[in-house]
């Protein structure tokens, strides 16, 4: 049996569970998450609904311009108001008022709910019935904002949002939605019903949260900030050189893509084109199950690529490992190892 590491959830783990694993019937949760992160550095504890309505409606209006479907329901008075604003039929002040009245009806109550229950950490409390008429940020939220991983969280929300809205917009059955990797642009892409390839989001941003902001191999902290010296590399767990030995297009599948620190991927004692040790194959299985526990389209993509059941996915990886080991012979493990994160 594959062994899984038991980890004590950090504040980043709790936040990512909300963004990556919560049920999505509308994109309001993503807009609220991005809005909260805006207030993190303002050192403001109490946020009125009018104050929150500004970034909340702004993010939704921006996304509506690119993907008109932002909810699974057939109609929404609030989203219609955002569309009217984009069309110049509503003033900014009018949109703020409408957002305060209609935009937060369900999302504030549902934000902390994952798998039908509220998580053990609250990043804000609901003060709408009190004198403040808004929300109050908690100390856990401010501690979250002080951590290294805070810089990655806005990009992770944006990537997750793009994945969800693309699935809704394409209106494809879940079993035919397949996300592919464009190695040149480092993007995740999807084919439309017209067989057009559409870029969804950056690969780093989409995968980082599922690795909890850590290098897949040594668990050192990584970032998706393109200007940082700690920018993660997108690496093929089974080396890309296997493509010329019969592995074919499956080598570029999302199942085989991981984020690695530059030291592990291409440092002096880095992986390069070596095959990771079998203990790391267990870790890949764990990471892929994180993706499958998420909702489409990444869930469906992994199932298409590796199998519908846990035993079949484990068998798929074992067979791929056997083929790769026969070709590459040598295996690799990272020189430095930090405390396991997943």
C-alpha positions in Angstrom: 0.0 0.0 0.0 1.1 3.6 -0.7 1.9 5.4 2.5 0.8 9.0 3.1 2.4 11.5 5.5 0.2 12.8 8.3 0.7 16.6 8.5 -0.5 19.2 11.0 -2.4 21.8 8.9 -0.8 25.2 8.8 -2.6 28.5 8.2 -1.6 28.2 4.5 -3.1 24.7 4.4 -6.4 25.9 5.8 -6.5 28.8 3.3 -5.6 26.5 0.3 -8.3 24.0 1.4 -10.9 26.8 1.0 -9.6 27.9 -2.5 -8.7 24.5 -3.9 -11.1 22.0 -2.4 -14.3 23.9 -1.5 -17.4 23.3 -3.6 -18.0 25.8 -6.4 -21.4 26.9 -7.6 -20.2 30.4 -8.3 -16.9 32.2 -8.5 -17.7 34.6 -5.6 -15.4 32.7 -3.2 -12.4 33.5 -5.4 -13.4 37.2 -5.6 -13.8 37.3 -1.8 -10.4 35.6 -1.3 -8.6 38.0 -3.6 -10.4 40.9 -1.9 -9.4 39.8 1.6 -5.7 39.5 0.5 -5.9 43.2 -0.6 -6.8 44.2 2.9 -4.0 42.2 4.5 -1.3 44.9 4.2 -3.7 47.7 5.1 -3.7 46.6 8.7 -7.5 47.1 8.9 -9.3 44.8 11.2 -12.9 45.8 10.4 -14.1 46.0 6.8 -17.6 47.3 6.0 -19.6 45.7 3.2 -19.2 48.9 1.2 -15.4 48.8 1.6 -15.4 45.1 0.6 -17.7 45.7 -2.3 -15.1 47.7 -4.2 -12.4 45.0 -4.8 -15.0 42.2 -4.8 -17.1 43.7 -7.7 -13.9 44.8 -9.5 -12.5 41.3 -9.7 -15.8 39.8 -10.8 -16.2 42.5 -13.5 -12.7 41.8 -14.8 -13.4 38.1 -15.0 -16.8 38.6 -16.7 -15.0 40.3 -19.6 -13.1 37.1 -20.3 -15.6 34.5 -19.3 -19.3 35.5 -19.0 -20.3 32.4 -17.1 -19.3 32.9 -13.4 -21.9 30.6 -11.8 -23.7 27.4 -12.4 -27.2 29.0 -11.9 -29.1 30.3 -15.0 -29.5 33.8 -13.7 -28.1 36.2 -11.1 -29.3 39.8 -10.4 -25.8 40.6 -9.0 -23.9 39.3 -12.0 -26.3 41.1 -14.3 -25.5 44.3 -12.5 -21.8 43.6 -13.0 -22.4 43.1 -16.7 -24.3 46.3 -16.9 -21.4 48.1 -15.3 -19.0 46.6 -17.9 -21.4 47.9 -20.6 -21.4 51.4 -19.1 -25.0 51.2 -17.9 -24.2 51.4 -14.2 -22.0 53.9 -12.3 -19.3 52.8 -9.8 -21.3 54.0 -6.8 -24.4 52.2 -8.0 -22.4 49.0 -8.4 -21.0 49.3 -4.9 -24.5 49.7 -3.5 -25.8 46.7 -5.4 -22.8 44.6 -4.4 -23.2 45.4 -0.7 -26.9 44.4 -1.0 -26.7 41.3 -3.2 -23.1 40.2 -3.6 -22.4 38.8 -0.2 -25.7 37.0 0.5 -24.2 33.5 0.5 -20.4 33.7 0.1 -19.6 35.1 3.6 -21.4 32.2 5.3 -20.0 29.6 2.9 -16.4 30.8 2.6 -15.0 28.6 5.4 -17.0 25.5 4.4 -15.0 22.6 3.0 -16.5 19.2 2.5 -19.9 20.4 4.0 -18.3 21.6 7.3 -16.5 24.7 8.5 -12.8 24.3 8.8 -11.1 24.7 12.2 -9.6 28.2 11.4 -11.6 31.3 10.7 -9.9 34.1 8.7 -12.8 36.5 9.4 -15.9 36.7 11.5 -19.3 37.8 10.3 -20.2 41.2 11.8 -23.1 42.0 9.3 -25.7 42.0 12.1 -23.7 44.2 14.4 -22.9 47.8 14.4 -20.0 47.4 12.0 -22.1 46.0 9.1 -19.3 44.0 7.6 -16.6 41.5 8.6 -13.8 41.4 11.1 -10.4 39.9 10.1 -8.9 37.6 12.6 -5.4 37.3 14.0 -5.0 34.1 12.1 -5.6 36.0 8.9 -2.9 38.6 9.7 -0.5 35.8 10.7 -1.2 34.2 7.3 -0.3 37.5 5.6 3.0 37.6 7.5 4.2 34.2 6.1 6.4 33.5 3.1 3.6 31.8 1.2 1.4 34.9 1.3 3.1 36.1 -1.9 1.9 33.0 -3.8 -1.8 33.1 -2.6 -3.2 35.7 -5.0 -1.7 33.9 -8.1 -3.1 30.6 -6.8 -6.6 32.0 -6.5 -6.4 33.5 -10.0 -5.2 30.2 -11.5 -7.9 28.2 -9.7 -10.6 30.7 -10.8 -9.5 30.4 -14.4 -9.7 26.6 -14.3 -13.2 26.7 -12.9 -14.6 29.3 -15.1 -13.1 27.7 -18.2 -14.9 24.5 -17.5 -18.2 26.3 -17.1 -17.6 28.5 -20.1 -16.8 25.6 -22.5 -19.9 23.7 -21.3 -18.2 20.4 -22.0 -19.0 17.1 -20.2 -16.6 16.6 -17.4 -15.2 13.4 -18.9 -14.0 15.1 -22.1 -12.3 18.1 -20.5 -8.6 17.5 -20.7 -6.0 20.1 -19.6 -2.7 19.9 -21.5 0.7 21.5 -20.9 2.4 23.9 -23.3 6.1 23.5 -22.4 7.2 26.5 -24.4 4.9 29.0 -22.6 4.7 27.1 -19.3 0.9 27.3 -19.6 -2.0 24.9 -19.0 -4.2 24.8 -22.1 -7.5 23.2 -23.0 -9.1 22.4 -26.4 -12.5 23.9 -27.1 -15.4 22.3 -29.0 -14.1 24.0 -32.1 -10.7 22.3 -31.6 -9.0 25.5 -30.7 -6.3 25.5 -28.1 -7.0 28.1 -25.3 -4.6 29.1 -22.6 -6.1 28.8 -19.2 -3.4 29.8 -16.6 0.2 29.5 -15.8 1.3 26.0 -14.8 3.2 27.1 -11.7 0.2 29.0 -10.4 -2.1 26.1 -10.9 0.1 23.5 -9.3 1.7 25.5 -6.4 -1.1 25.3 -4.0 -1.4 21.5 -4.3 2.2 21.2 -3.3 1.6 23.7 -0.5 4.2 26.1 -1.9 7.0 23.6 -1.5 9.5 21.9 -3.8 8.2 18.5 -4.7 11.5 16.9 -4.0 13.2 18.5 -1.0 10.2 20.5 0.5 12.1 23.8 0.5 9.9 26.9 0.0 9.3 28.0 -3.6 7.5 30.9 -5.2 5.6 31.6 -8.4 6.9 35.2 -8.5 8.8 35.5 -11.8 11.1 38.1 -10.4 12.2 36.0 -7.4 15.4 34.0 -7.1 13.2 31.3 -5.6 11.0 30.9 -8.7 9.9 27.3 -9.1 10.9 25.2 -12.1 8.2 23.2 -13.9 9.8 19.7 -14.0 8.8 16.4 -15.6 8.9 13.8 -12.8 9.5 11.1 -15.5 12.2 13.0 -17.5 11.2 14.5 -20.8 14.0 12.6 -22.6 11.8 9.5 -22.2 9.6 11.0 -24.9 12.0 9.6 -27.5 11.7 6.1 -26.1 8.1 5.4 -26.6 6.5 7.3 -23.7 4.8 9.7 -26.2 2.6 12.7 -25.4 1.8 11.3 -21.9 5.1 12.6 -20.7 3.6 16.1 -20.9 0.5 15.2 -18.9 -0.4 17.1 -15.8 0.1 13.9 -13.8 3.8 14.1 -14.6 4.4 17.8 -13.9 5.7 18.9 -10.6 7.2 22.1 -9.2 10.8 21.9 -8.1 13.3 24.3 -6.6 16.2 25.2 -8.9 18.7 23.4 -6.8 16.9 20.1 -7.0 16.0 20.5 -10.7 19.3 21.8 -12.1 21.7 22.5 -9.3 25.2 20.9 -9.0 23.7 17.6 -7.7 20.3 18.2 -9.3 17.9 15.8 -11.0 18.3 16.8 -14.6 17.3 13.7 -16.7 17.6 11.2 -13.9 14.7 9.1 -12.6 13.6 10.0 -9.1 13.8 7.2 -6.4 10.8 5.0 -5.9 10.0 6.8 -2.6 9.3 9.9 -4.6 6.9 7.9 -6.8 4.7 7.5 -3.7 4.8 11.3 -3.3 3.7 11.8 -6.9 0.8 9.5 -6.3 -0.1 11.6 -3.2 0.2 14.9 -5.1 -2.0 13.6 -8.0 -4.6 12.5 -5.5 -4.7 16.1 -4.2 -5.5 17.1 -7.7 -8.2 14.5 -8.1 -9.8 15.5 -4.8 -10.2 18.9 -6.3 -13.0 19.6 -8.8 -12.8 19.7 -12.6 -11.1 20.2 -14.9 -7.9 19.1 -13.3 -9.7 16.2 -11.6 -11.0 14.9 -14.9 -7.7 15.4 -16.6 -5.9 13.2 -14.0 -8.5 10.5 -14.2 -8.3 10.5 -18.0 -4.5 10.3 -17.9 -4.0 7.8 -15.1 -7.2 5.9 -14.2 -10.5 6.2 -12.4 -9.6 4.4 -9.2 -6.8 4.7 -6.7 -5.5 1.1 -7.5 -5.5 1.8 -11.2 -3.6 5.0 -10.8 -1.1 3.3 -8.6 -0.7 0.6 -11.2 -0.3 3.2 -14.0 2.6 4.8 -12.1 4.2 1.5 -11.3 4.2 0.4 -14.9 5.6 3.8 -16.1 8.3 3.5 -13.4 9.2 0.0 -14.5 9.6 1.2 -18.1 11.6 4.3 -17.1 13.9 2.4 -14.8 14.8 -0.2 -17.5 15.8 2.7 -19.8 17.5 5.2 -17.4 18.9 2.7 -14.8 20.2 5.3 -12.4 17.9 7.0 -9.8 18.2 10.3 -7.9 17.2 11.7 -4.5 17.7 15.2 -3.3 20.8 15.9 -1.1 18.9 18.2 1.2 15.5 17.4 2.7 13.2 19.6 4.8 10.2 18.6 6.9 7.6 16.9 4.7 4.7 19.1 3.6 2.5 16.5 1.9 
